[in-house]
């Protein structure tokens, strides 16, 4: 997600953006909270990056873990979480 997309998602009165300045439909400047914009960008990126194996793949891992006494499923989930930690709030 880009900065402009985050501003538009957070502020319904914003009609367009030029550079770092947001405007409403009448051309009036609309102020926005940069921290809120940055937090939304980080949150959306986290959601995009933290991709788990499909449910079918996870069920297959769990089945074979039960049959073989392995921890493939737990390891795969732990790796996704380690590679993409939740952003601090």
N, C-alpha and C positions, 0 to 999 in steps of 0.2 A: 504494500500500500504506500502510495506517495503522499506527501504532505497535503497537496491540494485535495486529494480524495478524502483524507481524514478530516480536513476542515469542512468540506461539503457534507460529510456524514454527521459531524457533530453539530453543525450550525445550519438549521433549516432556512434561516433568513439570508444566507449567502447565495447569491446568484452567479457570481463569477469571481475569479481571482487573477490579479495581475502581479507578478513577482511574489512578494510576501504579503500583499495587501488584499483583503477580502472586501467585496462590495455587495450591497443588496440590489434589488431590481431597479431602484431609483438612482443608483450610482453612489449612494452614501457608503462611507467606509464602515465596515463591521469589525469590531475588535474581537479577538479570540484568545483563548488561553493556550499558549504554546506548550505548556506542560501537558495539558489534556490531549493535545494533538499528538505529541511525542508518545504519550502512554498508549494511545489508540494504535499508533503505528507499530509499536513494540508488541502489543497484544495480538494484533492481526498477524504479524510475522511469526509469532510463537505458534499460533493456530495452524498456519500454513506449513511450518517446518516440522511440527511434531506429528509425524504420520506413522501410525502403527500398521503392522501387517493386517491384511484383510481378516475378517471374522473367520472365513473358511481356512485361511492359513493358520490362524491361531488355534482353531479347533483341531486341525491336523497335528500341530505341534503338541497340544495337550494330550491327544490320543497317544502319540508315539512316546511322549514323556512317561505316560502311565504304563505303557507296555515295556519300555526299556529302562525305566527308572532314571531318566535324564531330566535336565532342567532347561531344555531348549526354549520353551515358551517364556519362562521367567527371565531367562537371559536376554531374549529378544526384546521384551518389554522394558527391562532395566536399561538396555542399551539405548533405546529411543529416549527414555527419560533422562539418561545421563548426557546424551548428545544435545538435547534440547530442554534445558531446565526451565521451569516456570519463571517468568520475569518477576522480580520483587516489586511489591506495590508500595 
